[in-house]
Amino acid sequence: MKLRRRNLLLLLAIILIGSWFVSFLSPELTIRRHMLVKLHPVSSFTTNIANMERYDRTYGHLYNATGYTDRMTGDELGVFYLKKKGPFWVVSSVGSGP
């Protein structure tokens, strides 16, 4: 019984760590992970994300996310800039406009 529970916990840990790692490989998953880390779990699943096909040398690639709002101000934070570092994507800036 203990061995079975331990194996189940180990499998769950491997799945969580693997999912976290995979979320760095896609721009959309990187944005959704950022929302989840910022304690917006519903927005991380319901937000529509679109590549705006623009690149800024300072901030990176521009993505538009509709439906993601800041709880404190009520403003929509619909602009994400992402940079690619090797095979991984990271959020470099989040705001309300380019």
Buried (B, 14 or more C-beta within 10 A) or exposed (E): EEEEEEEEEEEEEEEEEEEEEEBBEEBBBBBBBBBBEBEBEEBBEEBEBEEEEEEEEEBBBBBBBEBBBBEEEEEBBBBBBBBEEEEEBBBBBBEEEE
